[in-house]
């Protein structure tokens, strides 16, 4: 036992937990959130009160929750995973019948002081439940068909409910996060190859059926595909969002136009500039250097999560950390691909940067779980 470890054992338990926190990860989270505050101040025309100040308050609340969750032993969260999943599933059912509606979608529960989006919470509770499931399941049973079917059902139940809201972006993130947990837990690669092969065959069949008697999609759905592949076909209609986003991305160049000097956002050409398309505002004002710097911060968050997961000998804690890291990755990867025209516009916010309440609070709680797994991981005496 080193002198430092000996001294740490003499520190009161609560303070010792604080010292064992993954502080580089916390600093990275604060740095990314600060980028968000800066950009929200910019898109509001130099006003804190419109978006930046409410976001700061939510972040402060979220960081408090992060520390609270981190101090609770990881075994407690394992025991609560089933309860969390079932309650969140019930909230999704409630949204189906009595949820608040906004922008043509029924996704929220109005709590008065804020609007809760249960689908955001499901991204985390589902990962927790799957991690607990594979921690309970003997490794030799992981790839047996009956034991593979169980997590597939657990994933598809919330996915189908979220699709009805409708929310394609969150549905994709749920499937991606759940699939990652299954892969890391040791499910045989042949299952994934089958799913991918089926998906590719379905895409080919959709395109081959166009104009045939057995056409699989409606004509308007094919027009949407055409617009995604070539937004210039309808620059003032369905292709408007992505066209303006590409203009903002391109006009930033290497170093950008300068802070609060982006014409696309300042003149309101850029849609949803404070939420889904905030990355294009960053790229326009700070250029490739600014956008790439944010990407590095995101990559470092993933790196520290993966290192923590690999060093954790508790199977549930390790799977949970991997799952949250994967969910975080899909968050920013899908958003960036969307605003660059590499993926359809599906309404996924940029994590810790885009304006929003439920997404930020749930994400900070998720990082609290990562910290709990890190703090309470098995250690050598």
N, C-alpha and C positions, 0 to 999 in steps of 0.2 A: 504494500500500500504506500503510495507516494505521500509526501508531506501535505500537498494540496488536498488530496482526498481525505487525509486524516483531519485537516482543519475544517473541511466542508461538513464532516460528520458531527462536528461540534456546533455547527450553526443550527438555530431553530428550524424545524421542519419546513414551515411556510417560506422562510427566506431561502432555504436550501433549494426549494423547488424553483423559486424565481431565478436563482443563479444557474440552475440547470436548463433554463429555457433556451431554445435555439435563437439566440439574439440576432445573428446575421439575417435569419429569415424575417424576424420582426422589423428590422431596419429596412429590408428590401420592400416589405409590404408598405411601410410608411413612405418610402421614396416613390413608389408607384402611385399611391394615393395622392401624394403632393403634386405629381404631374397632372392628375385629374383635377385637383383644385385650381391649378394654374390655367388649365385649358377651359374649365367652366367659367372662370373669371374673364377669360379672353372672349369666349363666344357670347357672353352676356354684355359685351361692350364696355368692360371695365367696372362691372358691378359685382360686389360680393353677395348681395342679398338675394339675387335672383336664383342662382343655382349653387354657387360655391359655398356659401355659408350653411345652407341646409345640408349639403353634402359633408361638410366638416363636422357638423353636429352628429350626423349618422355615423361617421367614421369614429368619432370619439366614443359613442355608445357601443359600436361594434368592437373597438379595441378593449373596452371594459369587459364585454362578454367573452372576448378571446382569452383574456387573463383568467376570468372566472372558470371557463371551461377547461383551461390548461391546468388549473390547480386540482381539478377533480380526477381521481385515479382512473386510468383507462379501462379497468375492469368494470367500473360502474357504467361507462358508455357502452361497453359490450353488452351488459345485461339490459340496457335500455334500448338497444337497437331494434328489437322486435316491436316494442311499444311505439317507438318513433316512426317506424315504417307504417304500421297499421293506422296510427293517428293521422299521418300525412295523407295516406290513401283515402281515409274518410273525409279529410278536408277537400281533396280533389273531387270526391263524389258530391260534397256540399256545393262546391263551385259550379258543378254541372247543373244544379237545380236553382241555386239562389245566389250565385256569384255576381259581383259587380262587373259591369261592362265598360270597356273603354276602347276606342279606336277599332270598333267592330269585333272585339274579342271579349269573351267572358272568362277572365283568368284570376280575378282578385276577390278577396274577402275584405270588406270595408270595416276596419276596427275603430273608426272615428279619428284617432290620432295618426293613423297610417293605413295604407292598403297592403295587406299581406298577399303574396303570390305563392300559394302552396307548391306549385310546380318547381319553384326555386328551392324550397325546402326539401322536396323529394330527391333532388340531385345528391343531397348529402345523406339523408336517411336511407336511401336505397343502397348507397355504397356501404354504409355502416351495417345494414342487414346482410348484404352479400358477404362482407368480410367476416361477420359472425357465423354465417352459414358455413363458409369454407373452413373456418377455424374449428367448427364442430364436426365437420365431415372428415372421416379418415381419408388420407391422401390417395390411397389405392382405389377409392370409389369415385374420385373426382371426374373421371371420364366415362363412367358407365352411363348409358343413355337415360335411365330413370333419374339419376342424380344430376344430369345436365338439364333435363326438362324442368326441374324445380326452379332454378334461377332464371331460366328463360321466361317462365310464367311470372315470376316476381318482377322481371323487367318489363314485360309486355303489358301487364295490368296498368301501371301508371302511364306508360307510353300511349296506350289507346285512349285513356281519359284526357291526356294533354292534347292529343291530336284533335279531339272533339271541341277544344276551346275556341278556335284552333291555334296551335302553337307548334309549328313544324321545327323551329330552331331548338326549343327545349326538348322535344321528342328525340331529335338527333343526338343531343348531348346526353340524354338518359340512356339511350342504347349504346352510345360510345363508352360512357363511363361503366355501365354494367358489363359490357363485353370485355373491357380492359381488366376488370376484376376477375372474370372467368378465365381469361388468358393467363394472367399472372398466377392465379391459384393452381394452374396446371392442367386445365381442360385441353384435351388433345387438339393439335392444330387442324386435324381433318375436319372437325366441326366448323371451324372458322373458314376453311377453304371451301366447304360446301356452301356456306352462307354467301361468301363473296362471289363464288361462281354462279349461284342462283341470281344474285343481284345483277351481275353483268349480263347474264342471259335475259333477264327481264328488261333491262335497258335496251338491249339489241332488239328484242321483240317489239318494244314500244316504237322504236324508229322504223323497223321493217313493216309494221302494220299500217303506217300512215298512208292514207289513200286507198287502202284495201277494204274489202267487205267486212273483215274482222278487225277493223281499227280499234285499238285498245283505249285510246284517249279521245276526248272531245276536241273539236277543231280549235276552240279557244285555249285549251291547255297546250296544244302544240304551238300556238302563237306565243304563249308565255315562254316556252322553251326557245323558240326562235329569238325572242327579245333578249333572253339571258345570253345566248350565244353571240348575238349581235345587237347591242342596245341601240345602235344608230338607226335601226329600222323604225323605232318609235321613240325619238329623243325627247318628246314633250309629254309622252304618256308613260307606258310601263317601263321604258328605259331611262326615264328622267333621273331617278335617284343615282343609279350607277354611273350615268354620264357625267353628272355634276361631281360625283366623288372622284372620278378619274381625272377630271380637270383640276380639282384641288390637289390631288396627289402629284400630278405632273408639274403643276406650276410652282411647287415648293423647291424643286431642283435639289442641289446638294445641301445647302445650308438654310433654305427657307426664305420667305419674304420678311420675316421678323415677327416678334411677339405683337399680337393684336393687329397685324397688318394683312391678314388673309382676306382676300376679296370675296372668296366663295362663301365664307361664313359671315363676314361683316355685312355683306349685301343680301344675305338670306337666300342665296342660290342653293346652298347645301342643305338638304333635308335632314331632320333629326340630328342637328349638329351637336347637341348636348348629350345625346344618348348613343344610338347605334353607330353614327357616322363621326364620332368625335376623333377617331384616329386620323381621318382625312384632314381635319382641322390642324392637328398636331403636325402632320406631314407638310401641310401648306406653310405653316408658320416657322417650323424648324427644319424642314427638308428631310432628306434621306438620313442625315446624321442624327437628328432628333428622333425619327421613327425607329431607326436601328438601335439607338440607345435604349429606348423603351423595350424593344424586343430582347435586348441583353438582360435587362432587369427581370423580365418575365422568365427568361431561360435560367437565370440564377436562382429564382424561386423554385423552379422545377428541380434544379441540381441539388439544392439543400434538402428538399423533400425526399428525393431519391436516395441521397446519402444516408439520411435519417432512417428511411425504410430498410435499406440494406443492412444497417448496423443493428437493427432491432430484432431480437431473437423471439419476440412474442409474435405469433403468426397473425392474430387479429390486428394488432397494432401496425404491423408491417403492411398487411393488405389494405388496411384503412388509409394509411399514409400514401401508398401507391395509388389507390383509387382517387383520393382527393387531388393528388398531383396531376393525374390524368384528366380529371374533370376540369381543373384549372387550365391545363394545356388546351383542351378542346374549346374552352371558352374563348381564349384570345385567338387561337388558330382559326376558328370558324368566323369570328368577327373580322379579322384582318383579310381572310380570303374573300369574304362577302363584299367588303368595301373596295377591294381591288378588282372585283369582277371575276374572281376565280371560283366563286360559289354563288348560288342564288341568294337573294336577299331574304333572310329568314328571321330577322329580328333578334339577334343575339348581341347583348351589350358587351363592351370592352371591360373586362373585370377590373375593379377598383378605380377605374377612370371615368366610365360613363356615369351620368347622373341616374340615380335610382336608389330606392330604399331597401326593398326585399333582397335584391341580388347582393348588395354590399354586406348587409348584416349577416346573411346566410353564409357568404364566403368567409367572413371573418370568424364566424362560429366554426366553420370547417377547419380553418387554420388553428383555431383553439384546440380542436381534436388532434390535429397534427402535433401541436405542442404537448398535449397531454400524453400522447404516445411516446414522444421524445423524452419528456421529463420522467415518466414512470416506466421506462424500459428497463429490462433486467440488467443489472450491473454486477461486475465482479466484486467480491468482497475485498 
